[in-house]
Amino acid sequence: MRHLVLLRGAMGSGKSTFIKENKLEQFTLSADDIRLLFQTPVMTENGTYTINAKNDNKVWKFLFELLEERMKRGEFTVIDATHAKTEAISRYKQLAQSYRYRVSVVDFSNVSLEKLLEQNKLRPEYKHVPDHAIMNSYERMQTENVPKWVNVIKPHEFQEVMQFKPIDLSEWKRIHHIGDIHGCYTALMEYLNGGLKEDELYIFVGDLLDRGLENDKVLQFFIDIKDNQNVIILEGNHEHHIKTWSHDEECVSRVFENSTQPQLEQAGIDKKDVRQLYRRLRQLVYYTYGDKTVVVTHGGISKIPDNFMFLSTEQLIKGVGDYELDIDYAFENNEYSSKQVRGGIGNKLMLEWFSTVYQIHGHRNIFRLPVQAAKNSFNLEGQVEKGGHLRVVTLSKDGFDTHEIKNKVFKLNKGDIPAINEDELTIDNFLEYLQNHKYISEKQLGGNISSFNFTRKAFNDKVWDDINVKARGLFINTNTKEIVSRSYNKFFNVNERSFTKISALADNMKFPVTIYDKPNGYLGTVGYDSETDELVFTSKSELRGEHAEWVKEMFYKTFKLDTIQFIKDTLKNMNLALVFEVILVEKDPHIIEYNEDKLILLDMVKRDVHYGKVDYENLQLFGRQIGIEVKEKVSVIDNWTDFYKWYREITNDWSIEKEGFVIEDSSGFMTKIKLPYYNFWKQMRGIKDKIGRKHDHMIKGSSLYTPLHNKFFSWAKTKDKEYLKKSNIIQLRNDFLSEIN
């Protein structure tokens, strides 16, 4: 936190020992240590070695540069130097005021001269200083005073004074914790409903302005209430902009400069009032209320530290970890303890998780969690500025209550998901688009049939648009201008594209969503060509390639002649294509192990420019009619919170030996998830291939980030290169696991 501690004492007074005893090394900037960075000890005339002070101009310039970097982040910092002169302490004042730091001096000046001289002799030789230098420093401290703006403490008082302890707020009837407001005055007033109640406490978690449409009204409201005894305002990351504006400094935010600032200036907001408001802002509130302990920050923390004093203000404001971190889940994992309690049938001992420590924060919520985002963590970021909710948590003698106030005054921004105007597509212009598209390749396969697929460059460079996402497993008879077979539009993994980021899914997925198992084979399709009145078997952009021939072989092996005729009639009359997952244990092994060759019916897709498919119930019915396995529906999830919890659990579950899941929302939007087990062994397949080709020097050490990574890597390096090249990853995995177990 924003606290600067200056040690003041002559050489040999015990400052370095004090730092070690209080475990302050990582927080300390030492003038002597920096002197040693600039120059090693030099020999004196009597043959001993000492620290050279001739570089002190550079030393102190560098020390102050380091100090300012720390102050920018609001880090607790100790300066180890003599600070004998008043002016030596006063030179920190400007920085302290600029970065809103409190300054304390730990005073060692009462150590006697005799003890100083004695302790100097016990120091390492290179730290010895002449006796006259100690005498001069000692005498100076007796005559020069510490400036009055600095708090002076003795060494034995340090632990007590520097411990950030919770305050008791139990006298308040109710405590209101009000989330990010972002310039949404109407929603705030709706909650306050007439004003502040004198016997209730109001804690605002920060981000008062920006993005909303009523910034001037919000700022004036806080200027008016800033001195109220029942108001606490925390500093959010957006408060930095009102600081720079009120001090006529350069603004680094386009949102503030282009939107917020004009509102404030048009309203005639006094910058002096804003500076006074900014000085009132706190970094956190840490309090007790009855049997509950509560910490309130803007950004959210992952655990209650032993001493908040040592946590940087930047982490309190911006939050611990990246913006994408689920801080509520982290807090829950780190703060919960377990105890044995009796209960259940037979009054048996059971394990129960408990905690009386709670967190309340704003700032980030890309996973769109509810207000009570975890057992003991409340999230007050509700996208109020986008027409979401102003979030509030209240605490009274009856416990916590959560509140959400819908904001009705906002500007709607266009979403991230690209719009596709299907109505503009006909088979004629669709074919023209395909044949002239920079990132689509056409392969003429004979019999007037061409396959269209997105190019390798589109895949590698992630260049996608409304047309080339359709060019996947797409086969067209260019003579009859008929789609003879097609698979899915290209769809992407979660977090692979902007519109499949978790935050985008939270905003745009339509519930309920259906989760399907994703088998681990390859895609094959069976379509129909009216020109020849024949079924069309395809895979990997081919009609007669090896994988397409395997599809045909498996198809005729699986179905009897009367069933095949039924399938053909269905595809012909209903204008459909069948999409299969093709599992071939020996011919085409992948990552997941299967016991037998089989076709799994994934979908029945319309052979039309407008993508569509048969619903799952009719897909199952058709599967029963032809006697084939249909993809498994894993679950249906009704809301975002349940979906996110499911997503969080399965993406951290290494025990699921599957490729992953396909997610389809109620509007037809699709995305997919690959699971940890699959991802790991896919990576190991690449590693075994490199070792087999004697390219193991190309394997980056950073890619081997778990013990299992390194164990497999070490094991594979001991194996014959031909064995590695000829063996698939399933065989290698089984051999590896049998040898290490």
Residue, then its C-alpha position, 0 to 999 in steps of 0.5 A: m500500500r502507499h506507505l513509505v518508511l524511512l530508516r533514520g540512524a547512524m552507521g551501526s545503529g542496527k538498521s540492517t538487522f531490523i530489516k532482516e528481523n522484520k523480513l523486509e528485504q524484498f520491500t527495501l531499497s538500500a543506498d549501500d546496496i546500490r553503491l555496490l551495484f555501481q562499484t565494488p569495494v575499494m582498498t583503503e590506505n590501511g589495506t582494508y576494503t570499504i564501500n566507495a561513496k564517490n558515486d553518490n550522485k548516481v546512486w541517489k538518482f537511481l534510488f529515486e528512479l526506482l522509488e518512483e517506479r514503485m510509487k506508481r504501483g503504490e508499493f510499500t517501500v522501505i529506504d535504508a539510509t542514515h537520513a540524518k539531515t532534515e533535508a534528506i527526509s524532505r526530498y521525499k515530500q514531493l513524490a509522497q504528495s504526488y503519489r498520495y503516500r504516507v511517510s513514516v520514519v523508524d528512528f534509531s537516533n537514540v542509540s548511544l554513540e558508544k554502542l554505535l562505535e562498538q557495533n561498527k567494529l562488528r560489521p563486515e570489513y567492507k561496511h566499516v566506516p571511519d569513527h569520525a563519520i559516525m560521530n558526525s552523523y550522531e551529532r547531526m541527529q541530535t540537532e536536526n529534527v524530523p519534519k512535522w509532516v512525517n510520522v515518527i516511530k521507534p523500532h519496537e513499535f513498527q510491527e504494531v503500527m504497520q499492521f493493517k487491522p480490520i476496523d469494527l463497523s458493527e455500530w451501523k444499522r446496515i452497510h451498503h456496498i455499491g458497485d461500479i457506477h460508470g457514470c450511470y446516475t439514474a440507476l444510482m438514484e433509483y437505488l438510493n431512493g431519496g438519499l443517504k440514511e444517517d445510521e447506515l454506511y455507504i461504501f462505493v467500490g470505485d469506477l464512478l465515471d466513464r462509459g455512461l451518459e451521466n458522468d457530470k451528475v455522478l461526479q457532482f453527487f460525489i463532490d457533495i457527499k465526499d465529507n459525509q461521515n457515513v460515506i467511504i469511496l474506494e479508488g478504481n482504475h478509472e479514477h486516475h482519469i479524473k486525477t489527471w484532468s483535475h491537475d491539468e495533466e495529459c489524459v491517456s484515456r480516449v473514452f474519458e477525453n472524448s466522452t466524459q471530459p466534455q460532460l464535466e466541462q459543460a457542467g462547469i465541474d470545479k477541478k479544485d473540488v475534484r482534487q479534494l474528492y480524489r484525496r478522499l479516496r481509499q484503497l480498501v475497506y477491511y472491517t468486522y461486522g458481528d462475526k463476519t470479516v469483510v474486505v472490500t477492494h475495487g479489483g478483487i484479491s485472491k486471499i486475505p494477506d497476513n498484512f495488507m500494508f505489504l500489498s500494492t495499491e495497484q493490485l487492490i485497484k486493478g485486482v490480483g492476476d490478469y483481468e481474465l482471472d476468475i478472482d471469485y473462484a480463486f478467493e473461494n479456493n484459497e480462503y475456505s478451510s475444512k472442519q469435521v462436523r457431525g450430521g447426516i444419517g447416524n450422526k456421522l463425521m463429515l467434512e464441511w467447508f466454512s469461512t467467516v471471511y468475505q470479499i466484495h469487489g467490482h472491476r471485472n466480471i468477464f464470466r458474467l457471474p451473479v452478484q454472489a459469485a462464490k460462497n464468500s465472494f461478491n462481484l459488483e461489476g454488472q455492466v451497468e453502462k451497457g444497460g446491465h445492472l448497478r449491483v449492490v450488496t448490503l450487510s445487516k444483522d440479518g446477513f448479506d442481501t444482494h440487489e440489482i438495479k437495471n440501468k435504463v439510460f445507456k447507449l447500446n453498442k454493436g456486439d462482437i458476433p458478425a452478422i450474416n445476412e443469409d437472405e442475400l445468398t442464392i446458389d448462383n451468387f454463392l457459387e460465384y463468391l466461392q470461386n472468386h474468394k481469396y481464401i477459398s480453394e476449389k478442387q474439381l473432382g470429376g463428374n462436374i463435382s467440385s469441393f470448396n474449402f477454406t485455404r491453409k492461409a485462412f486457417n493459419d492467419k485466422v482470416w474468416d468471414d461470412i463466406n469462407v466459414k461455409a467452405r468446409g466439407l462443401f461439395i457442389n455439382t457445378n453443372t446442376k448448381e446443386i449442393v450434393s453434400r455438406s458438413y458444418n460451417k467452420f466453428f471455433n474453439v472457446n476463446e479461439r475467436s473474439f466471438t467465442k471468448i468467454s466474455a462474448l459467450a456470456d453476452n451473446m449465447k442464447f439459452p438453453v444450450t445443449i452439450y454434445d460429446k465430440p468423438n475423436g475420429y474424422l468427419g465423413t459425409v454422405g450426400y446425394d447427386s441428382e445428376t447421377d442419382e447416386l450417393v456421394f461419399t466425401s471426406k477431407s475435400e475428396l470424393r475418391g481419396e483414401h479417407a473418402e473411400w474408407v467412409k464408403e467402405m464403412f457405410y456399405k459394411t454397416f448397412k444392409l441394401d434395404t437400409i441403404q435404399f432408405i437412406k438414399d431416398t431420405l437424402k434425395n427427398m429431404n435434400l439432406a446430407l449425413v455427417f458421420e464421425v468415422i472411427l477406424v482403430e487400426k487405419d486412422p488412430h487419433i488421440i482417444e482409444y476405441n475398441e472397434d471401427k464404427l460410424i457415429l451419426l453426428d447430424m443430418v445437414k440440409r444441402d442448401v446455401h442456408y445452413g440448417k439441420v434436423d433437430y436432435e429428436n428426429l436425428q435419434l429417430f433416424g438413427r434408430q431407423i437405420g440402426i446406428e449410434v448417434k452422437e451423445k447429448v451430454s446435457v442441457i444447461d439453462n443459464w449462464t451461471d450453470f454453464y460457466k461452472w460446468y465449463r470451469e470444472i471440465t476444462n480443469d478435469w484431466s480425468i475425462e478421457k475424451e476429445g471434448f464437447v460441442i456446444e450449441d445454443s438455442s439460436g444454432f450458434m456452435t462452439k467447441i471445447k477440447l479437454p485437458y487429457y486430449n490436449f496433453w496427448k495431442q501435444m505429446r504426439g507432436i513431441k514424439d514425432k520430433i524425437g523420432r525425426k531427431h529434432d528434439h532440439m526444437i522442443k522448447g523447454s517452456s512447453l514442458y510445464t508439468p512433471l508429466h510433460n517432462k516424464f514423457f519427454s524423458w521416457a520418449k528420448t530413451k526409445d528407438k527412433e524407428y519405434l517412435k516413428k512407427s508407433n501411434i500415440i495411443q500405443l506409446r501412451n499405453d507403453f509409457l503408462s505400463e512402464i511407469n506404473 
